[in-house]
Amino acid sequence: MIRLPLSGVRHALAVASGKGGVGKTTVTVNLALALQKLGARVGIFDADVYGPNVPLMLGVHQRQDSQGWVPIVRPKDAPAYIRPLERFGLKVMSVGLLVSENQVINPQASAAGQVVVQTLRDMLWGELDYLLIDLPPSAGQPQEDLLQQVPMAGVIIVTTPQDLSLLDSSRSLQLFHRAGVPVLGLVENMSYFICPNCGEEHEIFQHSDRWRPKALEDVPVLGRIPLAPGISQGINQANPLMHDHPDSPQARIFLDIAAAVREQIE
């Protein structure tokens, strides 16, 4: 396979997780806004074919005109090109936006990767400093095809402090090692809970050395994000924390993660 760069995109960054339910997309959206706040031009591509959640979390929908849904623009005498939508200054695209909102995308496993790669290649991103690619959880065909055909500047792995979540993350890590993609670090989501009454930090998940994978020993932790109502409420209302409360302590954590990512990439 030949890895062809994405036109106009300086750095493509993968955001991955070993399993679902760890808040990978929540981290992706807020990290994108944090990078933007640091002065970067940022886009998000939702590569999760079977469960695309970026449109829901950002409140973006397909364009509609008198002729119906028009997410695809076809210039004269040219192949189909897709214009990203914009939200909070981010350029956004999801495979889920290519069909009506109630329609299910269910390609065969062997074709799922090419659906993602082809959609990503047909995008008119313009000029971006960072494109965050929100991968499906675990390791499958979309991840394999993307890593083989799209040059990645690095990957950020999102996990929770649960032992099994860390174990699954270490398995996902091997996929990126084989592809030669640098692992920028771990983001530990739902790391602890802050009591709203006393302000004390409480660990929700217990750790044990028995499950600590050796593959993660040398991977830096970019940041630990607390289990905070403001983060989940913002996502549920399609108004992420980094946009609605950019000066909050939790937003500061995302900004520190963004600064660490930028320092490694640049």
Sine and cosine of phi, psi and omega as CSV:
sin_phi,cos_phi,sin_psi,cos_psi,sin_omega,cos_omega
0.00,0.00,0.58,-0.82,0.07,-1.00
-0.95,-0.30,0.81,-0.58,0.02,-1.00
-0.99,0.10,0.91,-0.41,-0.02,-1.00
-0.98,-0.20,0.78,-0.63,-0.02,-1.00
-0.91,0.43,0.44,-0.90,0.05,-1.00
-1.00,0.10,0.79,-0.62,-0.07,-1.00
-0.87,0.49,0.81,-0.58,0.06,-1.00
1.00,0.10,-0.14,0.99,-0.05,-1.00
-0.99,-0.17,0.88,-0.47,0.00,-1.00
-0.96,0.30,-0.74,0.67,-0.08,-1.00
-0.69,-0.73,0.86,-0.50,0.13,-0.99
-0.99,-0.13,0.82,-0.58,-0.03,-1.00
-0.88,-0.48,0.78,-0.62,0.06,-1.00
-1.00,0.02,0.63,-0.78,0.14,-0.99
-0.89,-0.46,0.88,-0.47,-0.17,-0.99
-0.78,-0.62,0.23,-0.97,0.11,-0.99
-0.49,-0.87,0.43,-0.90,0.01,-1.00
-0.98,0.20,-0.35,0.93,-0.01,-1.00
-0.49,-0.87,0.24,-0.97,0.04,-1.00
-0.99,0.13,0.25,-0.97,0.08,-1.00
0.99,0.13,0.21,0.98,-0.02,-1.00
-0.99,-0.17,0.01,1.00,0.03,-1.00
1.00,0.03,0.46,0.89,-0.05,-1.00
-0.88,0.48,-0.72,0.70,-0.03,-1.00
-0.94,0.35,-0.58,0.81,0.08,-1.00
-0.87,0.50,-0.69,0.73,0.04,-1.00
-0.91,0.41,-0.67,0.74,-0.01,-1.00
-0.85,0.53,-0.75,0.66,-0.05,-1.00
-0.90,0.44,-0.74,0.68,-0.03,-1.00
-0.95,0.32,-0.54,0.84,0.05,-1.00
-0.93,0.38,-0.62,0.78,0.05,-1.00
-0.87,0.48,-0.69,0.72,0.01,-1.00
-0.93,0.38,-0.54,0.84,0.04,-1.00
-0.93,0.37,-0.67,0.74,0.06,-1.00
-0.89,0.46,-0.63,0.78,0.05,-1.00
-0.89,0.46,-0.66,0.76,-0.01,-1.00
-0.90,0.43,-0.43,0.90,0.06,-1.00
-0.99,0.13,0.04,1.00,0.10,-1.00
0.97,-0.25,0.11,0.99,-0.05,-1.00
-1.00,-0.02,0.41,-0.91,0.15,-0.99
-1.00,-0.06,0.85,-0.52,-0.24,-0.97
-0.77,-0.64,0.59,-0.81,0.13,-0.99
-0.76,-0.65,0.33,-0.94,0.07,-1.00
-0.80,-0.61,0.75,-0.67,0.12,-0.99
-0.88,-0.48,0.86,-0.51,0.00,-1.00
-1.00,0.02,0.96,-0.28,-0.07,-1.00
-0.99,-0.11,0.16,0.99,-0.01,-1.00
-0.99,0.12,0.99,-0.17,-0.09,-1.00
-0.91,0.41,-0.67,0.75,-0.17,-0.99
-1.00,0.04,-0.37,0.93,0.00,-1.00
-0.55,-0.83,0.91,0.42,-0.03,-1.00
-0.95,0.31,0.87,-0.49,-0.07,-1.00
-0.92,-0.40,-0.18,0.98,-0.02,-1.00
-0.85,0.53,-0.71,0.71,0.02,-1.00
-0.84,0.54,-0.65,0.76,0.00,-1.00
-0.91,0.42,-0.69,0.72,-0.07,-1.00
-0.95,0.31,-0.43,0.90,0.01,-1.00
-0.98,-0.22,-0.15,0.99,0.01,-1.00
0.94,0.33,0.59,0.81,0.04,-1.00
-0.98,-0.22,0.54,-0.84,-0.04,-1.00
-0.69,-0.73,0.24,-0.97,0.03,-1.00
-0.92,0.40,0.50,-0.86,0.13,-0.99
-0.93,0.36,0.50,-0.87,0.05,-1.00
-0.63,-0.78,0.70,-0.71,0.09,-1.00
-0.76,-0.65,-0.26,-0.97,-0.07,-1.00
-0.90,0.43,-0.32,0.95,-0.02,-1.00
-0.99,-0.15,0.04,1.00,0.03,-1.00
0.96,-0.29,-0.40,-0.92,-0.07,-1.00
-0.94,0.35,0.74,-0.68,-0.02,-1.00
-0.70,-0.72,0.91,0.41,0.05,-1.00
-0.98,0.21,-0.25,0.97,-0.07,-1.00
-0.93,-0.36,0.75,-0.66,0.06,-1.00
-0.96,-0.29,0.76,-0.65,-0.01,-1.00
-0.90,-0.43,0.99,-0.10,0.06,-1.00
-0.88,0.47,0.43,-0.90,-0.01,-1.00
-0.88,0.47,0.73,-0.69,0.04,-1.00
0.84,0.55,0.56,0.83,0.01,-1.00
-0.63,-0.78,0.43,-0.91,0.06,-1.00
-0.92,0.40,0.18,-0.98,-0.04,-1.00
-0.91,0.41,0.69,-0.72,0.10,-0.99
-0.81,-0.58,0.50,-0.86,-0.06,-1.00
-0.89,-0.46,0.81,-0.58,0.08,-1.00
-1.00,0.04,0.75,-0.66,0.06,-1.00
-0.94,0.34,0.45,-0.89,0.16,-0.99
-0.99,0.13,0.22,-0.98,0.01,-1.00
-0.80,-0.60,0.65,-0.76,0.02,-1.00
-0.48,-0.88,0.81,-0.59,-0.02,-1.00
0.82,0.57,0.49,0.87,-0.01,-1.00
0.99,0.11,-0.06,1.00,0.05,-1.00
-1.00,-0.01,0.57,-0.82,0.17,-0.99
-1.00,-0.04,0.78,-0.63,-0.20,-0.98
-0.76,-0.65,0.68,-0.73,0.14,-0.99
-0.54,-0.84,0.60,-0.80,0.05,-1.00
-0.67,-0.75,0.57,-0.82,0.09,-1.00
-0.85,0.52,-0.51,0.86,0.00,-1.00
-0.91,0.41,-0.29,0.96,0.01,-1.00
-0.99,0.11,-0.08,1.00,0.00,-1.00
-0.99,0.11,-0.17,0.99,0.02,-1.00
-0.79,-0.61,0.15,-0.99,0.04,-1.00
-0.91,0.42,0.38,-0.93,-0.18,-0.98
-0.92,0.40,-0.38,0.93,0.00,-1.00
-0.99,-0.14,0.02,1.00,-0.04,-1.00
-1.00,0.01,0.63,-0.78,0.00,-1.00
-0.99,-0.11,0.71,-0.71,0.11,-0.99
-0.99,-0.10,0.86,-0.51,-0.06,-1.00
-0.63,-0.78,0.91,0.42,0.03,-1.00
-0.96,0.28,0.31,-0.95,0.11,-0.99
-0.89,0.46,0.48,-0.88,-0.06,-1.00
-0.83,0.56,-0.63,0.78,-0.03,-1.00
-0.93,0.37,-0.38,0.92,-0.04,-1.00
-0.99,-0.16,-0.28,0.96,-0.10,-1.00
-0.86,0.51,-0.65,0.76,-0.01,-1.00
-0.90,0.43,-0.66,0.75,-0.02,-1.00
-0.95,0.32,-0.51,0.86,0.10,-0.99
-0.86,0.51,-0.70,0.71,-0.01,-1.00
-0.92,0.38,-0.75,0.66,-0.05,-1.00
-0.89,0.46,-0.70,0.71,-0.04,-1.00
-0.91,0.42,-0.66,0.75,0.04,-1.00
-0.89,0.46,-0.69,0.72,0.01,-1.00
-0.89,0.46,-0.63,0.78,-0.03,-1.00
-0.96,0.27,-0.41,0.91,-0.01,-1.00
-1.00,0.09,0.06,1.00,-0.07,-1.00
-0.99,0.15,0.60,-0.80,0.14,-0.99
-0.98,-0.20,0.99,0.11,-0.10,-0.99
-0.97,0.23,-0.40,0.91,-0.18,-0.98
0.98,0.22,-0.58,-0.82,0.00,-1.00
-0.98,-0.22,0.87,-0.50,0.02,-1.00
-0.79,-0.62,0.63,-0.77,0.14,-0.99
-0.98,0.18,-0.65,0.76,-0.02,-1.00
-0.68,-0.73,0.71,-0.71,0.18,-0.98
-0.88,-0.48,0.92,-0.40,0.03,-1.00
-1.00,0.02,0.85,-0.53,-0.02,-1.00
-0.97,-0.25,0.94,-0.33,-0.02,-1.00
-0.99,0.15,0.97,-0.22,-0.09,-1.00
-0.99,0.17,0.39,-0.92,0.17,-0.99
-0.90,0.44,0.38,-0.92,0.04,-1.00
-0.92,0.38,0.33,-0.94,0.03,-1.00
0.92,0.39,-0.48,-0.88,-0.03,-1.00
-0.74,-0.67,0.83,-0.56,-0.03,-1.00
-0.48,-0.88,-0.27,-0.96,-0.08,-1.00
-0.90,0.43,-0.68,0.73,0.03,-1.00
-0.84,0.54,-0.67,0.74,0.02,-1.00
-0.90,0.44,-0.70,0.71,-0.02,-1.00
-0.86,0.51,-0.74,0.67,-0.05,-1.00
-0.92,0.39,-0.64,0.77,0.03,-1.00
-0.89,0.46,-0.71,0.71,-0.04,-1.00
-0.93,0.37,-0.48,0.87,0.00,-1.00
-0.98,0.19,-0.48,0.88,-0.18,-0.98
-0.90,-0.44,-0.23,0.97,-0.03,-1.00
-0.84,-0.55,0.82,-0.57,0.02,-1.00
-0.94,0.34,0.81,-0.59,-0.01,-1.00
-0.94,-0.35,0.74,-0.67,0.03,-1.00
-0.98,0.21,-0.32,0.95,-0.01,-1.00
0.17,-0.99,0.17,-0.99,0.03,-1.00
-0.75,-0.66,0.62,-0.79,0.10,-1.00
-0.92,-0.38,0.79,-0.61,-0.04,-1.00
-0.96,-0.28,0.81,-0.59,-0.01,-1.00
-0.98,-0.19,0.74,-0.68,0.00,-1.00
-0.59,-0.81,0.20,-0.98,0.22,-0.98
-0.95,-0.30,0.24,-0.97,-0.03,-1.00
-0.97,0.26,0.11,0.99,0.06,-1.00
-0.91,0.42,0.57,-0.82,-0.02,-1.00
-0.87,0.50,-0.72,0.70,-0.04,-1.00
-0.93,0.36,-0.54,0.84,0.05,-1.00
-0.91,0.42,-0.65,0.76,0.04,-1.00
-0.91,0.41,-0.62,0.79,0.02,-1.00
-0.90,0.43,-0.70,0.71,0.03,-1.00
-0.90,0.43,-0.59,0.81,0.03,-1.00
-0.90,0.44,-0.61,0.79,0.00,-1.00
-0.91,0.41,-0.55,0.84,0.05,-1.00
-0.93,0.37,-0.66,0.75,0.03,-1.00
-0.90,0.43,-0.52,0.85,-0.02,-1.00
-0.85,0.52,-0.59,0.81,-0.03,-1.00
-0.88,0.47,-0.54,0.84,0.01,-1.00
-0.87,0.50,-0.68,0.74,-0.04,-1.00
-0.97,0.22,-0.55,0.84,0.09,-1.00
-0.88,0.47,-0.68,0.73,-0.01,-1.00
-0.91,0.42,-0.55,0.83,-0.02,-1.00
-0.99,0.10,-0.09,1.00,0.00,-1.00
0.96,0.29,0.43,0.90,0.01,-1.00
-1.00,-0.05,0.81,-0.58,-0.01,-1.00
-0.89,0.45,0.71,-0.71,0.08,-1.00
-1.00,-0.02,0.94,-0.35,-0.06,-1.00
-0.95,0.30,-0.53,0.85,0.03,-1.00
0.43,-0.90,0.02,-1.00,0.03,-1.00
-0.98,-0.18,0.58,-0.81,0.22,-0.97
-0.91,-0.41,0.88,-0.47,-0.02,-1.00
-1.00,-0.03,0.97,-0.25,-0.03,-1.00
-1.00,-0.03,0.44,-0.90,-0.06,-1.00
0.79,0.62,0.66,0.75,-0.12,-0.99
-0.93,0.36,-0.59,0.81,-0.01,-1.00
-0.37,-0.93,0.20,-0.98,-0.01,-1.00
-0.90,-0.44,0.73,-0.68,0.04,-1.00
-0.99,-0.16,0.88,-0.48,-0.01,-1.00
-0.91,0.43,0.82,-0.57,-0.03,-1.00
-0.94,0.34,-0.29,0.96,-0.03,-1.00
-1.00,-0.02,-0.73,0.69,-0.08,-1.00
-0.96,-0.28,-0.26,0.96,0.01,-1.00
0.99,0.17,0.08,1.00,-0.01,-1.00
-0.98,0.20,0.46,-0.89,0.04,-1.00
-1.00,-0.06,0.71,-0.70,0.01,-1.00
-0.78,-0.63,0.77,-0.64,0.07,-1.00
-0.98,0.19,0.77,-0.64,-0.01,-1.00
-1.00,0.05,-0.66,0.75,-0.06,-1.00
-0.98,-0.22,0.61,-0.79,0.03,-1.00
-1.00,0.00,0.59,-0.81,0.02,-1.00
-0.97,-0.25,0.44,-0.90,0.12,-0.99
-0.53,-0.85,0.68,-0.74,-0.02,-1.00
-0.90,0.43,-0.36,0.93,-0.05,-1.00
-0.88,0.48,-0.55,0.83,-0.07,-1.00
-0.98,-0.19,-0.01,1.00,-0.05,-1.00
-0.94,0.35,0.94,-0.34,-0.07,-1.00
-0.94,0.33,0.64,-0.77,0.03,-1.00
-0.91,0.41,-0.47,0.88,-0.03,-1.00
-0.89,0.45,-0.36,0.93,-0.05,-1.00
-0.99,-0.16,-0.03,1.00,-0.10,-1.00
-0.88,0.48,-0.60,0.80,-0.06,-1.00
-0.99,-0.16,0.08,1.00,0.00,-1.00
-1.00,0.05,0.84,-0.54,-0.03,-1.00
-0.94,0.34,0.50,-0.86,0.10,-0.99
-1.00,-0.05,0.92,-0.40,-0.05,-1.00
-0.96,0.29,-0.49,0.87,-0.01,-1.00
0.02,-1.00,0.38,-0.93,0.04,-1.00
-0.87,-0.49,0.88,-0.47,-0.09,-1.00
-0.98,-0.18,0.78,-0.63,-0.04,-1.00
-0.97,0.24,0.30,-0.96,0.16,-0.99
-0.99,0.11,0.99,-0.17,-0.12,-0.99
-0.79,-0.61,0.69,-0.72,-0.01,-1.00
-0.84,0.54,-0.59,0.81,-0.05,-1.00
-0.88,0.48,-0.55,0.84,-0.02,-1.00
-0.94,0.33,-0.75,0.66,-0.02,-1.00
-0.94,0.35,-0.61,0.79,0.01,-1.00
-0.89,0.45,-0.66,0.76,0.02,-1.00
-0.88,0.47,-0.66,0.75,0.01,-1.00
-0.92,0.40,-0.68,0.73,-0.01,-1.00
-0.89,0.45,-0.50,0.87,-0.03,-1.00
-0.99,-0.11,0.17,0.99,-0.03,-1.00
0.83,0.56,0.57,0.82,0.02,-1.00
-0.65,-0.76,0.99,0.14,-0.17,-0.99
-0.85,0.52,0.41,-0.91,-0.04,-1.00
-0.80,0.60,-0.70,0.71,-0.07,-1.00
-0.91,0.42,-0.33,0.94,0.07,-1.00
-1.00,-0.07,-0.67,0.74,-0.11,-0.99
-0.99,0.16,-0.62,0.79,-0.03,-1.00
-0.73,-0.68,0.92,0.39,-0.10,-0.99
-0.94,0.34,-0.22,0.97,-0.01,-1.00
-0.97,-0.23,0.13,0.99,-0.02,-1.00
-0.97,0.25,0.34,-0.94,0.05,-1.00
-0.86,0.52,-0.59,0.81,0.00,-1.00
-0.93,0.38,-0.60,0.80,0.05,-1.00
-0.90,0.44,-0.56,0.83,0.03,-1.00
-0.87,0.49,-0.58,0.82,0.02,-1.00
-0.91,0.42,-0.70,0.71,0.03,-1.00
-0.89,0.45,-0.61,0.79,0.03,-1.00
-0.91,0.42,-0.62,0.78,0.04,-1.00
-0.92,0.40,-0.63,0.78,0.05,-1.00
-0.90,0.44,-0.70,0.72,0.01,-1.00
-0.87,0.49,-0.66,0.75,0.01,-1.00
-0.90,0.43,-0.62,0.78,0.02,-1.00
-0.92,0.39,-0.64,0.77,0.04,-1.00
-0.90,0.43,-0.73,0.69,-0.01,-1.00
-0.87,0.49,-0.65,0.76,-0.02,-1.00
-0.89,0.45,-0.66,0.75,0.00,-1.00
-0.92,0.38,-0.67,0.74,-0.06,-1.00
-0.94,0.34,-0.72,0.69,-0.08,-1.00
-0.96,0.27,0.00,0.00,0.00,0.00
